[in-house]
Every structure is written in structure tokens, then in C-alpha cells.
């Protein structure tokens, strides 16, 4: 059926969507969420149909994505015809029923996800089935490989390729800004691709962007690594495991995370990692609550790594409070720069050298942590960080005080004497986001106390930074409501923490950081 193209000024996040009138859809025999093939000159794409009652019957409305792929303009004639449902839907139904999927079936699902042949509802059905029914290690391996094969890969032409990744879950984890330069300064290659924040106040790419550009092409990344041995870049535009980016969008809406293992490991395989340390923050305020859970997850990472040819070790780290004192892109970049010059938070330096030390032990250096500490103390890590900043287009002479932070500040003080008994990670993250982070780079929180610290009535517990007064007021109101830091004489002093039911104070955040 020939129809006139009408270009709609609407984007759908990469999805191919077209609009048909009721009459045109009836002639084609399609319903909402069915597929059609759009042909223009020698190009053909498959798109998902939405039906609009008052849309012109002689037109097909094209969202930006399909219009750009076809190179079509408003008024051009295109051929539209019905196409049957993709075979991968049968495999999704199979998983919903609790059956195990074969490798070729998983490949078909991932391929259709990347080619935008599946709707969000169909992808959600697959992810929900994975969450409820679970997945065997064979299925996880097949998923990971399919996610790598449907995207681009990077070859640096040398080995080993070292890498570090955190499963996330605690605010303020800026260790990459220390680990990457330490490892690169030792002469090893560490090309670190990172995400932007999804639910946290700052992703690694958000932090590093306060120091230098992070939106580099694959060719630029290879050049930076050739010059410096390392990089710290945003992986979102590189098409490394593009299926993962689509899965994350749907997972976040559902509040589930069944793709944690293939998500992380597909990105590592795509960038050519041979040795990987996985940081698993563990504790009451982290994603992983117990040491037992952490060991099980670590075992899965190690087994998956073996299947992919990646040597994996895991560090189970303390996750019951934020790392360091700063939460928010600019505040964290500033704290990381202070730490690499030898004046930073003790827990940040300890964790960074421990993780770098694990990587060093994996490549044959016996006392890896001491070796990492020596590189940090010698100034070699700082020098290497500045080389990476310059190679990525930043100012290599940047100082901590050069990093702009929000000029709207509020202090939260203790209303009693005692010790800091707990710090709620999720509440801290929520307040920092309410203040404007990560969109407002200068927004966030600066802790003045950590677990076990003595405080007196009137002492500052933390400061809130914002770039706008309205954001500061909102964050201050939230902080006064949810009280993220608990102070008392001893842990069992106050037995009643809250009453339920009560008025809704806040919505619990779903954490999905990579």
C-alpha cells in the first residue's frame, strides 16, 4: 500500500514507530503494536504501529528514528505492508512458561531487541520472565555473547587489558578516578568505559566530565589509550552491547534487574578486557545485603568470566555508608582530585588501592595493594591522571578549587550528643538528587561525619549544595523528613525507629547502576 510520508517531530529513544489511521490500518490488516515494513527507494525497515483515529488515511506518520533511517521527507511516497510477528516472540512466550531457552533462541531475541522489532511491552515480558523464572548459566553465557555480537567491539592491539567495575548501590563511589591512573601509571592498559547516572546522584561518566570530556568516539578512545594506557569515557554512544541500553530503560520502569551479569560482562567483553576486578559493595545500605549473597554473586561473575575468556576476581567491599564524604558529580570529582594528590578521604584511598591491588595480583605482582599505594604516594598516579585529562581534551592543570560547586548551601545539624550509628545510603542519594544532581553538576551533599564518629548537639552532620534556591529548599525539606543519619549513644539505645503505617515520607528508589 502506497502512502504519503508525514515526518513527525517526535523521538522515541531509538525505537521505530509509525502512525496509521484506522482506515489504513484496516486495509493493511494491522492492529496497534503490529509490525509493518516501510520501503523507500532501496531501503527497508520494520516498524511498530500506533493507530490514531483522526490521522489522514492517505498518510503514514514517521517518528524521527525511522524517517532518518529511510532518508525520507514529508510528502515522499513510501510502500507500507504488513509483516508477521517476529519469531522471537515465540521464544519469549517459552521463557514466560518457565522453559529453558537455547542459544539460537536467545540470539533471535537479542537481535530483535537491537533492531527495534520488539515493543517495550514485549521486552518487559522477557525481562519479567527472566526475573521470575531465573536463568541458567548457559542462558546467561548465551545472552552475554549475543549482546556482544550485536554491537561494536574495540581492539587495542595489545594484552593484557585490565578493567574494574562496581555493581553500584552506594553513593560517592568515585574509585575509578584513582584506580585507572594507578593501573595506567604501572604500564598496564585500562580503558574504562562508564555509565551516566540512572538512579544515583552521579555515575562515573558524570564525575569525570567535571575534569574532561567523556563523549569520545571509538577512534578517539584508541588514540587516548595509545598515548596514556588508559581512559575514562562514557560508553553510551559507542554501541558496545546496545541491547543492554535498551534492557536498562525497561528494567528501570519495572523496578527489576535480571540482566546484571550479562549487562556488565557484555560491555567488558566488547572492550576486550582480559582481567577484571568486580567491586561488590555489601551491607544493609547496598544492593547486596549479606556476605553470603556477595559470595554467590561473585561465583557467578567468575564462572561467566571463564566462559567468556575473562579472568575475573571480585572484591567484597564495605557498603553501609557512602564512600568518602562527597556525593554529586562536581563534589566527587573534587574529592577524587584531592585524594590522588594525597589529601583525600581515607576510605576512598583504601578502597581504590585495594581494587588496583587485586588487578596487580592478577597479573603477577605479589603485594598488589602496597604497589598501588607506592604509585599513589610517588605522584605517578596524579601525573597519569593529568595525562589522561589532557588526552581527552581537558585542562591537565586543573586543581580541586577550580571545580565549580553549587553556591546555595544548607547545613543539617545534630539535635543530640552521641555517635553516628547509621547512614542510609538511599536517603543520602535521594536528597542529593533532590538538590539537582546529577543534572546540575554542582549539586550534592558533603558529609561531615561517618559511621562511629562522635558528635555533639549542634554539630554539622552534612551540607547540601545546590545551584538553584528552589532545589535547595526541596532537598532541605526532604532531609528534614527522612533524616538519613542516625545519632545515639549506642546502637540499641533507641529501639523504636519508626511506626507503620504512617504518612508516606518518600518513595523507595530502585537502584540500577552499572
N, C-alpha and C positions, 0 to 999 in steps of 0.2 A: 504494500500500500504506500503510495507516494504522498508525503505530507510536507508542508512548508515549515522550515525550522524557525522557531522563535527562541532567541537566546535570553534566558532569564538571569538576572543579576543576583543569583543565589549560589552559594558554595555549600557543599555537603561534606567537607572534610575528606575529599578524595573519592567519595562514593559516586558511582554513575547512576544518576536518577533522571528520569524524564516524566513529563506530564502529558496525559492524553485526555480528551473529552470522553464523556460517557458514550457518545455515539461512535467515535473512532475505536474506542476500546471494545465496544460490542461487535463491530465489524471484524476486528482482528481476533476476537475471542479471548481477550485477556482481562484479568481482574487485577485489582490493586495488589502489588508485591509480586506479580508475574514478571517474566522477562521478555524483552523484545530485542531484536537485533536492529541497529541503526547503521545503514550503509550510506556513505557519501564518497563519491569517486571510487578510489580503490581501498578506502579504509572502512573497517567494520568493527563495531564494539557491541557488547551486550550490556544492557542497562535494566534497572529495576523500575517498574511502572508505578506512578501515582496517578489517580484519576480525579479530575476536577469537574464539577457539574457544569459550570458556565464557561469552560475553556472552549475556544474556537475549534470546531470539528475538523477543519482542514489543516490544523497546525499540530506540531509536537513541540512541547516546551522542553528545552535542554538546559540543565544546570550547567554551571561553568565548566565542571570537570569533563563531561562528555563532549561539550562544544569545543573545548580546547584540544582534546584528543583527536577529534574528527577534522578540526580546522574549518569548521562550518560557520557561516554568518547568518544573521536573521534574514529571512527571505529565500535562502537557498532551499532547493528541493532535496529531500532525503528519502530513502526507502526504509520503511518500517515493517517488520514482520515478527510474528510470534515465534519464540523458541521455547522448547520444553524445559522443565526444571532440571538443574544440574544433577548429575548422578551423585554428587557428594551429599545431597540431602538424604539419600537412602542410607548412607553411611552414618550421618548424624543421628538419624532415627535408630539405627542399630546400636549406637552408643547410649542413646536415651533408654533403650530397653535393657541396658546392662551388659551387652555383649562386648567382647574384646575386638578391637579393630586391627586389621592387617596393615602392613607398611604402605601398600599401594592405595589403600582406602584413606589413610591419614594424609598421604601426599595429595590426593584429589581434594580433600577438604582444605588444606593449606593453600593449594594453588587457586582454588575458587575464592578463598578469602582475599588473597593478594590481588586477584584480577577483578575484585569487587562484584563477583557474581552472586554473593550471598547477602541477604539483608541483615540488619542488626539483630532482628528477632531470631533469625536462623543461627547466627553466630552465638547469640545468647543461649540458645538451646544446646549448642555443642559445649560451651563453657560450663553451663549448669550441669550437664550430664557428666563432664569431667570432674566437677566439684563433688557431686553426689555419688557417682559410681566409682570414682577413683580411676587411676591409670596404672598399668603395669610398667615396669622399667623398659620393656620392649616398646611399648607405645610412646613413652617419653623420649626414648632414643630416636624413634622414627619421626616424632613431632619435631624434635630439635634439628635433625638432618633436613627435613622438609623445609623448615623455616630458614635454614641457611641457604639451601639450593634455590629458593625462590627470591633471593636477594643478591646483592653485590657482596664481594669479598675483597679483602686487601692483602696483598703480598708484599712484604717489606724486603724480601730477598735475603733474609738472614734469620738465624735462630741462635739461641732461644728467644722467644717473645714472652716477656713476663707481664703479668696483669694482676690487678687487685679489684675486688668487687665486694660491696656491702649489700646485704639483703634489705637494709634500711630499717626504719622503725624508731630511731632515736634522733631528736633534734641536735643540730650543731655538729654533725659528723663531717668535718672538713679534712679528714686524714689524707685524702688523695693529693691535696696541695703540698703535703710533705712527703708522702710515700713516692710519688712519681719522680720528683727531683732527686731524692736519696738514691733510688734504684738507677736512674739515668746517670747520676754522677759516678756510680760504681762501674759504668761502662756497659750496662745492660739496656736492652731496648724495652721500653714500656709505653706503648701507645694507648693512652687511656681515653676511651670514649665514654661519655656520661650522659645522663638524662637531665632534663629540667624538672623542677618540682611538679608533682601531680597533686599530692595532698599535703606535702610538707612545706615549711616556710622557705626552704632553699634546697635545690638539687645541686649536685656538684657543678654542672654547667652554669647555673645561676651565680654560684660563688666565684668561679674562675673568671666569669665575664666581667667582674669588677676589677680584674687585673689585666685582661687582654681579650681580644676577640676569640670566640669559640666556634663560630659558624664557618668552618673551613670545609673545602671540598676534599675528596679523597686524594687528589693530586697534591693539594697543599699540605695535607697531613703527612703524606710520604716525604715531602720536602722538609717539613719541620723535623720529623723523626730522623731523617738523614743528617740534619745539622746538629741535633741536640740529643739524640737517643730517645727522646720522649715527647709526649704532647698531652694536653688536657683539653678535649674538644667535645662539642655537642654532637651526639650520634643521630639526632632526629632526622636530619635531611640527607643522610648518607645512603639510605636504602639498605642498610645492613639488617637482615631479618625484618623486612617490612611487615610481615604478618603479625609480629609482636606488637607493633604500634597500634594496629587495628584491634587486636585482642585486649590491650590495656584499656582502650576507650570504653569497650563494652564491659570489661571486668569492673571498672570503677563504678559504672552505673548500677551494676548488680551487687557490689559490695563483697565480691569473692575474688580469690586469687589462685585458681587451679594451675596456672601456667608459669608459676615462679621458676621452676627448674629449667624448662626449655626456653623461657624468655631470657634468662641470664646467660645460659650456656650457648644459645644460638648466636648471640652477639659476640661472645668470646671466640667461638669457632670462626665466625665471619672475619674477625680482625686478625686471625692467625695465632692466637695465644697458644703457647705450649706449656706454660707453667702459671698456675692461677691460685692465688690465695683468696678464699671467700671469708669475709667477716660476717659472723652471725651474732649480733648483739642479743643478749639473753637476760631476761629478768621480768619483773612484774610490769614494767613500763614499756617493754619491747614487743615486737611481733611474736618472738619465740619466748615462752614464759619460763620453761624449765630446762635444766641441763640435759635431761633425758630427751626432750624434744629436739634440742640442739644437736645432740649426737646422732639421732635418727636422720635429721635433715642433712648433716654433714656426710653421713654414709651415702645418702642418695647423690649428693654432689660428686663425691669421689667416684662412685660407680658410673655415673653418667659421663664424667670426665674420661674414664678409662675407655668407654665405648667410642668416644669422640677423638681419642688420642691426645687428650689434655691432662697433664699431671696436676691434680688438684689437692690442696691441703686447706683445711678450714681452721680459722681462729674463732673460738667461742669467747666473746668479749662481754664485759660488764655493761648491761643495758638498762639500769634502773634510774638513770638520770641523764640529762643532756651531756654531750661531750664538750669539754671546755666551758666557757662562760657565755659565748656569743651565739645567738640564733637569729638568722636573717642574712641575706646574701652579702651585703657590704660589711656588716659587723663580723661575719665569719671570715671573709677574705682578709680583713684587717687582723683578726686574731691569728690566722694561719701565717700571715706575713711576719707577725711578731714572733710566732713560735719558731719559724725557720731561721730567724736571726738570733735565737737563743733566749727569748724573753717571754715565751708563751706559757699557756696552761700546762701544768704537769701531766694531767691525764691525757691530753691531746698528744703531747710529745711521746709519752709512754706507749700509747696505742699505735701511733704511726711507726715508731721504731720496732715494735713487736711485729707488726704486719710486714714491714720491709724485711725484718729479720727472718721471717718464715720463708719469704721468697729467696733470700740469700742462701738459707739452708737447703732449699730445694735444688739449687744449682751448685752445691758442694762447699759452701762456706760454713764452717762448723759453728762458730759463735756468731750467728747472724745478727742478733739484736745488738751486741756490742759493736759489730762492724757498722751497723746502721747509725748507732749513736756517735761513733767516731766521725763518720761522714758529716753528720749534722753539726757536731761541735767544731769541726775544722773549717766550716764555712763553704765547703764544696757544694752542699745541697742548695744553699742560698744562691750561690753563683749559677748553678744549673737551672734553678727556678727562673732566674732573671734572663738566662739564655732562652728558655722556652717562651717566656713572656714576650721577648723581643722577636723571636722567630714567628710567633703567632700574631704579631702586629701591635703589641702593647708597648708601654714605656718601661724599659728594663730598670730604670732608676726609681720606680715608684716606691714610696715609703708608706708605712701604715697610716700616718696622719694625712696622706694625700687622698685617701679613700673617703668619699663623702658619705656621711650617715645622716639620718633624719634629725632635723633641728627641733622637732616637737618632742619633748621628753616628759615622762611622768614617773614618779618613784612609788613603789609599793613597799610599805614598811611593815615590820613585825609588830603585832599588838601584844606580844608577851615575851618573857625570857625563856630560854631553853636551847635545844639543839634542833637542827634541821632533820626531821625524821623521814620525810619523803618529799620527792619532787615528781609530779605527774607529767610524764613526757608529752602525752596527748594534749593536756591542758596548756602546757607551755607552747606547743606548736599552734594550737588554736588561737591563743592570744597574739602570737607573732603574726599569724595570717590576718587576724582582725585588724592589726596595726597597718597592714598593707603589703607584707611580704608574701610571695617573692616578687610580685609585680612592681612594687615600689622597692627598689634595691636597698635604700637606706633604712627601711623599716625593720623592726625586730625587737629582740629582747636581749638585755645584758644582765646575766645573773650576777649577784654579788655574794652568793653563798652556794655551797654544795652540801651533799649529804654529810651529816655528822658535825658540821660547823656550829660553834656556839654563837648565839645571837642574843641581843638584849632588846627589850621593848623600845621601839623607835628606830632600830637598825634597818637599813635598806635591804630588802630581800632581792629585788630585781628592779631594773629600769625598763620602761617601754619606750621605744623610739619610733617615730612616725614622720612622714613627710607632709601630712595634712592634719589639721586640727580635728576634723571630723573623724578621721581614722583613729587618732589617739584617744578621743573620747569614747569611741566604741570599744577599743581594746581595754581601756581602763575600766569601763563598766563590766566587761566580761571577766576581767581579772578579779574584780571585787566580788563577783558572783561565784566563780568556780574555785577560787583560792588554790592555785597549783602547788603551793609549797606548804607543807605541814611542819609546825614548830611545837615542841613539847619537851618535857624534862626527860621522858623515856618513851619507848615505843608503845608500851601498854598503858600509858598514863590516861589517855583518852580512849575509852573503849567504844563509845558511840561516835561514829564518823558522820553518819547521815541517817535520815529516815526516809522510808519508801512506803507508799507513794508520797511524792511531794511535787511541787511545781517543777516543770521541765526547765532545768538550768541551761542545758546545752545539748547539742546533738553529738553523739559519739562519732568521731571521724573514722572513716575507713582508710587505712594506710596502705598505699600501693606504690611504693618507691622501688626503683631498680638501681 
